[in-house]
Amino acid sequence: MRKYYFLFLLILFLVPLNNYANAETFDINMPTGSASPDAPYFWQNEKTGEATGDIEISLGDTIVWKNGDQAKHTITSGTLEDGPDGIFGGTNFLVPGESYKFTFTEKGRYPYFCLIHPWMTGVVTVTDSYKIIPDVGKDVGDGLTLFNVDYQYSGIISDPMINENNKSITFLISNDPKSNDYNLMLLLPSDLIEGPYAIFVNGEKNLRFDYLPDGEINTIEIELSESANEITIVGTKIVPEFGFFSVIILGLSITSLIFIQKSIIHIKY
């Protein structure tokens, strides 16, 4: 019995670890001079290389905040308006040379700030390993028919451009120079663009992809290369040119024209 009990405990211990088998750790540094409101930047984000306290990570990932400044700081979860929310960090001072780390195990958006220097703010966005391209469709029709496109990729997919005539969407690709993984998974709402699809990478047709139709959300898995910087997806139907409010306005315009014509005829006779 002890043998089976031990195996049971071992399984219970290993299962949570497997859920975050690909978990990573990312550093956000507070550089020298960041305590000053006039500093050119307050953070050094080692994941993106940008000077920002905003970062997008996956479930199970860990953030390490490092104080490289000559002043004390705090990592305090919450907002300036509502105050600390107690999710991570707190009111303890992070003295020069110290660090604070926290592992995120729930999806969500987690703002934080420094209690001593309130101009130092940031947001940790935790996803289920999918990144989000928001508000796709805002540049066509009435601009009110919007979609979020989820994707998995080591780099960044951005700047969606819809071509209604070609029934296509073009995305820009920014590859991660530290990664050799160029497999892209896109989750495309069928109301945004219907399949089956044709794929073009850097203007050339790409046949190395799988299309998995699934009702409202269609999945495309594409094998890209290091040189890929643009991808175009051509479908059978794109987001309608006229959105809901445009249809109403068009209907009212037609009704008004009919009323005016009838009034003119009535005046003549």
N, C-alpha and C positions, 0 to 999 in steps of 0.2 A: 504493500500500500504506500509506503514511504516513497518508493521509486516513482509511482504514478503521480503522487502528490507533488514531487519535485518537478516532474515534467510539466504538470499543469501550471505551476508557478513560473516555470521558465517560459512557457508559451505566453502567459499573461504579460510577462516582462518584455518579450521580444516584439509582440504585436504593435505596441505604440511606437517602437523604434522603427518598424518597417513602414509605418504611415509617413514618416519623415525621413525616408532613406536618402533622399536627395537634398536634404536641408543644407543651407549655406549660411555663412556668417559674413556680415558686411560692416565695415567701419564708417563712422561719421566723425570726423575730427573737428575740434574747435581750435582754429589756428591762433597764433599770437596776434593780439590786437582786436580779437572778436568781441571783447567787452565794451568797445567803443561804438556808439551809435553811428559814427562816421567811418567805420571800417568798410573797406570795399566789399567784403563778404564775411559771413559769420560761420560758415560751415565748409568742410571739404568732404564731399561725398565720394568715397572710393569706388562705389559701384558704377556710377555714371561719369565720374570725373568732373561733375558740375559743382559749383559753389552754392549748394542748397541743402537745407535740412529735410527736404521732401524725398521720400524713397518708396518704391513699390517692391514688395517682396512676396514670397509664397508662404503658405502655412508651414510652420515649423522652423522658419528661418530666424536667425538671431541678429540683432543690431548691437554693435559695440560703439558707444559714444566715448571718445577719448578727448580729454582736456589737454590740448597742447598750448593753451594760453597761459599768461602769467597771473590771471585772476581766477577767482572761484566762480563756478557755475552750478546750475542745477539742471537735471533732466526731469521735467515735471509733466506728466500726462494731463491733458486738459487744455483749456483755452484761457486767454486773458480775460474774456468777458465772463465766463462761468466759473473760472478757477480750477484748481486741481480736481481730477476725477478719481484718483487713486488706482488707476489701472496699472501703471508702471511708473518707475522713478519715484519722485517725492520731493521733499524739502531739504534733504541732506545735501550738503555742499560737496561738489566734486572739485577737489583741490588740484592745482597744476600737477600734471603727470598721472593723475588717476583716471580710471575708466569705469563705465557702468554698462552692463549688458542685460538684454532682455530677449527672451524667446517668445515669439508670437504664435499662439496655437488656435486662434479664432480669427475668421475673416472679419474685415471691417476697416474703418478709417480712423486712425488714432492721431489726433493733433497733440503737440507738446510744445513747451516753451521753457525759458529760463526765468525763474522767479526774480533773480537779481537784475537781469538785463532783458526786459520784456520784448525788446525788438528782435530777440533771437527766437524765432518760431520755426516749426517744422511739422510735417505730417508723415506718418507711416501708413501706407495703404497695403493691407494684407489680402491677397487673393488666393484662390484655390489653384495656383500655378498658371492661371490664365491672365494675360494682360488684356486691357480694354482699349479699343479705339472708340471714343465717345462721339455722339451726335453726327453719325454718318448720314448724309442726306440733307444737311442744312443748306447746301449750296444749290439745291434744285427745287423745282415746284414752288410751294408757298413757304418753304423753309421750316415748316412745322411738323413734317413727317420725319422723325428722327429714329435712328437705330444705334445700338451699341454692338460692335463686332468684337467678340472675344478671340484671342489667339494665343498660341504657344510658340515661342521662338526665343533663341538665345539673344537676338538683337532686338531692335525696335521697328515696328511697322507703323507708319503714320501718314498724315496728309492725304486722306482719301479724296479722290477726284472722280466724280460721276460724269459719264458721257451718255446722255439719254439717247442720242442718235445711234451709237454703237452698242447700247445696252451693256455698258461695261463700267467697272470701277478700277481705278489705278491707285496703288499704294506705293509709297516710298519705303525703301529698306535701308536700315542702318545696322550693319553687322557688328557683332561684338568681337573685337580683335583678339580677345583672350579665349575665344571658343572655336572649336572645330565642328560644332554641330550646326548644320544648316537646314535642318528639317523644320518646315513650317506647317502648323495646323491652324486653319481658319474656320471659325464657326459663323456661317453666313445666314442671317434670317432670310427665309424664302420670300417674305414680303419686301425685302430690300432688293434682292436679285435672285431670280429663279434659275435653277439648273435644267438640263446639264450644262456644263461649263467648258469653255476653252481658256487655256492659260497661256499668257505671254510673259516671258521674263526678259527684261532689257530689250523689249521689242521683238523677240524671237519666240516662236511657238514652243511650248514646253510640254512634252508628253509624259514626263515623270511625275505623275500625281494620281491620287486616288480620290474618287468622289463618292461620298456616303450620304445619300439622301435620307432625311429623317423628318418629313413633315415640315414643321415650322422652322427648324434649324438644320441646315445642310453643312456637312463637314468636308473640307478639302484638305488633304495632306499632300504637300508639295516638297519635292527634293530640290533645294536650291544649291547655289555654289557661293564661294567667297566673293565672287565678282558681282553677284546680284545686287542691284540697287533700285530696281523698279519691277513691280509685278502688276499685270493687268488681267482682270478676270472678266470674261465676256459671258453673259448669260442669255437666256431666252426672253427675259422680262426684267426691267429695271423699275425702281421706285417710281410710281406714277408721276407724270409731269404736273398734274393738277391734284393738289391735296384737298382735304375735306373743305377747308374754308374757301379755297379757290373755286371749288365746284359750286358752293353756295353763292359766292359773288357772281360767278358766271350765270347761274340760274336767275338771280335777281336782275342782272343786266338784260338778259333775254326777255324776261317778263316786262321790264320797263320799256324795251323797244316795241314790244307788241302793243302795250298800252298806248304809247305815243302814236304808233301808226293808226290804231283804232280811233284815237282822238282826232287826228288829222282828217281821216275819212269822214268822221261824223261832222266836222266843221265844213267840209266841202259840200256835203249833201244836206 
